[in-house]
Amino acid sequence: MIGIAIVDDHPIALRGIDYLLADVDDIKVVAAADSVEELRRQLADAPDGPTPDVILLDLYHDGDTACLEAIAELATSTRVLVISASGRPEDVTGAIRAGACGYITKNTPLEMFRTAIYTAAGGGFWLSSKLADILCTELSNHRPPPQAPKPSDGAQPLAPREEETLSLIARGFTHTQVATRMGISRATVDTYVERIRTKLQLGNKAELTRAALARAAEHDQR
């Protein structure tokens, strides 16, 4: 069972998300609040209750400023999946840099919404292909994130097929989809990913995605 907490200051959105997830057998909404502070109070008042595996956080739940500090703080202990009406490049980029494990817009189809939750709960990183393109373009046009691996950090160069694998992962493809597009087996993709992680000293898929986007940005700036 995946425990979900929802933070959104719009009552209709808050109840709507709760309603959409109510009939999903393996997802349970354990808290719903209009602010991060209220979420903390609810969880503190029920110390023996279920804890959220994923927090669905409305990016602008606290006024006109994106809640990047809240994302950074919550992401240290819980998976944070940002949900927003905004698909602006600076919002997507800011949320991912702050530590979100994914970003979905409020017009996302229900099945894709559920997939994003499953991916986040499983330790993965989720962006739709459209948002991945937005993020890649934004980073290419402006600046690479500070997490970009440097040769001085001990990172090793990637082989061409490893670079291709990393690029496809950054675009949101699963290992199986990468294998199909590259004409290789899933096991070979898994091997490439392990080599990439070792060479670039990376951990989860979020770090792989950030590294791929940073490398694309650096390549475009040359």
Salt bridges, closest charged atoms under 4 A:
ASP8 OD1 - HIS10 ND1 3.43
ASP8 OD2 - LYS106 NZ 2.81
ASP9 OD1 - HIS10 ND1 3.06
ASP23 OD1 - ARG114 NH2 3.21
GLU38 OE1 - ARG41 NH2 3.06
ASP58 OD1 - LYS106 NZ 3.80
GLU73 OE2 - ARG40 NH2 2.82
ASP91 OD2 - ARG88 NE 2.99
GLU111 OE2 - ARG114 NH1 3.18
GLU138 OE2 - HIS142 NE2 3.69
GLU162 OE2 - ARG195 NH1 3.99
GLU162 OE1 - LYS199 NZ 2.85
GLU163 OE2 - ARG215 NH2 2.41
GLU164 OE1 - ARG161 NH1 3.07
ASP190 OD1 - HIS175 ND1 2.71
ASP190 OD1 - ARG186 NE 2.92
GLU194 OE2 - ARG197 NH1 3.30
GLU218 OE2 - LYS150 NZ 3.38
ASP220 OD1 - HIS219 ND1 3.76
